[in-house]
Amino acid sequence: MAGSTPELPEAVLFDVGDTLVPATTIAEAALAEAAEWLRRRTGDLDVKIFTDAYLEVDSQYDDPSTNHLWGLPLDIMIKACSSVGLGRGPALAGGSVYRQEVRRRIVPDPDVVDVFRNLRRRGIRVGILSNGTTIEQLDTLMLLDVLEYVDAFAISEDFGWLKPDIRLTEVALHDLAARPDRTWMVGDDQKSDGQAARGAGMLWVRVGDADGPGDLNIHSVAELGGLIQARRAETA
């Protein structure tokens, strides 16, 4: 954690993938399981070729209705299977295996649940500002046991805009009735989270260490409570 602690927020916006849930790790594990399932089904699938094909197709999708963690749209799996000679049926079945494995791996972190619970207790409003598909993002929050603590949702599929588009950020701020200069944006990604925060005048709390420093830096969302507590102590 680095930097001085700014004014106590009245609202906090959270990204989802690789912020609240280790999306990259889970997606990689789920893809490996789906590839192995397809190998057993076909008997001769080259798992590496298939995996590389899937990742290549996945990289070509970047729109408000894409959810990379959950493997949506299923066109990604269909095209990857087609590239190794598999038809639509095996692809849809492989997609189901993939999504089952994602769901199995999303588990609550008690420390993160405590952060959300304590934000609610302190009267700090909580929102989600995330790219992805709406049902899957809500399912993720439910599986993480934090859905009940969230007051507002601005998810790209619902509105047709991807972070860092200021219009999606404005939806989130409006629904929370929050002032940008008193809102903290918690996320891992320099472009989608950092630019969204700075473009709207919010403070960016960067999670992880992938994209350079944020305004404040933490290793995991579990540390957010410490930031809030530090600011409360300073102003007491």
Secondary structure, 3 states (H helix, E strand, C coil): CCCCCCCCCCEEEECCECCCECHHHHHHHHHHHHHHHHHHHHCCCCHHHHHHHHHHHHHCCCCCCCECCCCECCHHHHHHHHHCCCCHHHHHHHHHHHHHHHHHHCCCCHHHHHHHHHHHHCCCEEEEEECCCHHHHHHHHHHCCCHHHCCEEEEHHHHCCCCCCHHHHHHHHHHHCCCHHHEEEEECCHHHHHHHHHHHCCEEEEECCCCCCCCEEECCHHHHHHHHHHHHHHHC
